[in-house]
Amino acid sequence: MPDKKESEYVAPRDARGRKAVIDVRDLTKIYKMEQIEVPALRGITLQVYEGEFVSIMGPSGSGKSTMLQILGALDQPTSGEYYLDGVDVAKLKDAQLATIRNKKIGFVFQNFNLLARTSALRQVELPLLYAGAHDRAARARAALQIVGLGDRIRHHPNELSGGQQQRVAIARAIVNNPTIVLADEPTGNLDSHSGIEILKVFQSMNRERGITTIFVTHDTFVARHTDRIIMLSDGLIVADHPVAHPFEAGAVDRPSEGGELESIFKETYQSNGARAALH
């Protein structure tokens, strides 16, 4: 029987009827260094559904950075399937990947990545400019209003605090109405107060506007503000579970030490290592 055409792809749905906007199946990524092959992802299967707020965690070398690159259509897997909002991303060429990134993915990075001599409004307009949109200024203003910067649209980065700069970056990420927002350590360069304010923005966008959001983070406290935690180790998913009672941003103080979830992570990784040693 012939394979189904891509147009016949049907996204899986969860128990609540939400369709998968990210559908990853047996994904691998192998880097070649001369004659040596280094596996970064070793068969990842994962679904993220409409409106979810998910964090991906893992120690250094676990594969989370590689996962971010592939989910963000910045790199291609060695094998496996990756459907983003019904599009088979794993089969796309570079130009097609660039189009997908602009239309379906919003990025927020730890270092903000703002242009030094450009106003907040113009920063947020950039994705619309690349997309050829005609109502750029109005849409950029609306996005800045969403993140609470409607009165800072003419300010340049050096006139904004770190938290405000990250808000500009978030507005830029959502201005194209992407399918997902990928945030790589979005509070990593901020003080604790500014970090909480950014978490409030993300929680509000997710809950009130249904924006599917994925955090890639090593911070257990940040992860507790999301609704689901996926843990990677040695290129494999070793845990994937909902957060029963996500922290409300600003309602819970950051603990001085890791706490209960930190212990769960350590136990998971240690158990995974022990299983690997037995095989």
N, C-alpha and C positions, 0 to 999 in steps of 0.2 A: 504493500500500500504506500503511495507517495506521502512524503512529509507534508504537514499542514503548512500553508503559506503564512507568512508573518501576519497578514491581515486577519487571519483566523485565530490569532492568539486570544485566549480568554484569561483575564487576570483572576487569580484565586481571590476568594473573599474570606474574611474572618467570621467569627461567630456573631458579630454585630452587623454583618452584611457589608462592611467596608471593603472596597477593592484594594488589592495590592498595587501601590504606585512604584514600589521597588520589589522586584522578583528576581532573586539571584539563585542560580541552580548549579551546584557542584563547581563553583568557581575556583580556579587555580591561577597562581601567578608565580612564575619561575624566572629568576634573574640569572643570566649567564655571565660569569666572570672568568674569561679565558676558557679553560677546560672544566671549570667547576660550575655546577648548577646549584643555585641557592633558592629553595622554595620559600616564598613569603606567605602565600595562601595555599592551603592544601585540601581544598574541597569544601567551600563555604556554600551552604544553602540557607537562604534567609528571605523573609518577606517583611516589608514595612507597609502598613496600611494607611489609607487616607486619614489625615488628621492626627496621626500618632506623634508623640514627642518621645524620642528614643535617644539614649546615649550608648555609644560604643566605647568600651574601655579595654585596657590591657597594658601590661608592662612594656618597657622598651623591647622592640624586636618581636612583638606579638603579632604584627601584621595590620595594626589599625591604621597606620599611615598609608599603607598600600591599599587597604580597603577604601579609605577616603579618596585616594586618587582614582580608583576605578568607579566608585559610586558617583564621583563628580565628573566622569567622562574625560578625565585628564590623562588616563592611561587605559590600555586595553588588557584584558585577562589573557593568560596563556591558553586556557581552555574553559569551557563552561558557558552558561547563558546569563545574560543580564538584561532584563526587560525594565525599562523606565517608562512608566505611564503607557505601556503597551508597545514601546519601540525596542527592538532588539539591538541594544547599544553595542554589544560585543561584535557586531558585524559591520559597524560603521567605519568609514574612512575619516581622515583627519578633518576635512572641511565639514563633513556631516556632524562630527563630534563637536566642533565649534558652534554649530547652529543649535544643537541640542543643549549645550551648556548655557547659551544665551537665553533660550526660550523656556527651558524646563528646570534649571538649577540656579539657585541663589547661593552665593558663597559669602561666608563671614569668617575672617581670619583673625588670628591672635594679634597681628601687627597692624590692623586696620587697613593698610594699603590704600591710603588716600593720597591725592595729588597735592603737593605743598601749596601751590599758588592758585588753587581752584576753590570756589565757594561750595558750600554744602549742596546748594541747589544743582550746580553743574556736576558735582560728583555723582549725584543720584541720577542725573539725566544720562550718564554715559551708556548704561546698558540699552536704554531706549534709542540712543543715537545709533548704536551698532545694529539695532533691530529695525531701524528705519521708521520709527514711530513719529507721528506728526504732532502729538499733544504732549510733548516731553515736559514742558515746564509745569503744566497743571498736574500731571501724574507724579512728578517729582515732589511738588509741594504736598500732595496728598500723602505720599509715603513718609515724608518728614513729619507731617502732622501725626501720623500713626505712632511714630517713635518719640513723640513729645518735643520735636525741634522745629515746630512751625514758626517760632520767633527767632530762629538762628539760620535762616536759609541763605543769608548773604555772608555769613562768617566763614573764614578760612580755617584750616586745621590748627594753626598756631593761635587762634582766638578761641579754641574750644578745649575743654578738659578731655582727658582720656576717655571717660565714659561717654561724653558727647560725641567724640570722634567715632567711637564704636557704634553709637546710634545712627550716625550718618552711614556707616558701613552696612548696618542692618537695613536701613531704608533703601540703599542701593541694591541690596540683595533681593528685596521684595517688590521693587517697583515694576518688574516685568510680570508679576503674578506667576511666579514659578510653581512647578509641581512640588518641589521640595526645597528646603533651605538646609545646606550643610554648613555647620559651624565648627571650626577647628580651634579648640581651646579659646572660645570667645571672651572669657574673663581672665585669661592667663596674664595679661599685661596691665591689669587694673587693680587698684586698691580694693579692699574688702567692701567698702560702701558702694563704689562704682560697679563692682561685680554684681552685687545684689540688685542694683537698679537695672542692669542689663538682663539679669535673670527674670526680673519682673516683666520687661519688655517681651522677652521670648514667651513666657507663660501667657501673657495677654494675647499675643498674636496667635498662639496655638489654640487657646481656649475660645477666644472671641471670634477669630477669623478662620479657624480650622486649618492653619498653615502646617503642613507636615514638616517636622523639624528633626534633624539628626545632629546631636552633639558628638564630636570625637574628643574625648577628654581622659585625663588620668586622675582627675580630681573627684574623689568619692562624694564629697559634699555637693558639688555641682550636679553630679549624676543623680543624687537623691531628689532633685527638683524635677526630674523627668518621670515619665510614666512607665518606662520599660528600659531595662539595662541588658545589653548584650556584651559578654566578656569574651575576649580573644586570648589565646595563648598558643604560641608556636604555629600560627597560621590556621588555627581551628577555633570554632565556637565552642567554648567549654561551659557556658551558661547563658541562658536567655530567659529572663523572668520579669514579670511586671513588678512595679514598685507599689506595694499595697497602699501606702499613705505618702504620696509625694510631698516634699517640703513646699510650703508656700513661701515664695521669695520674700525675705524680710521678716518672717515670723519666727524663724529658728536661727539661733546664733551658731556660727561655725564652731565645731568642737575643737579643743586644743589638741586632741589626738584623734586617730582614725575613727574609732567607734565601731559599732556593730557591723556595719556594711563592709568596713575595711577588713574585719575578721573573716567575713564570708568570702571576700575576694581571695584572701590569702589561702583559706582552706580549699577553695576551688582550684586555684593554681597548683597548690601543693598536691592535691589529690590527682589532678591531671598529670603532673610530673611523675607521681608514683605509679599511675597506670601505665604511662609510657615506659617506665623503667622495667615493668614486668613483662613487656612484650618485646 
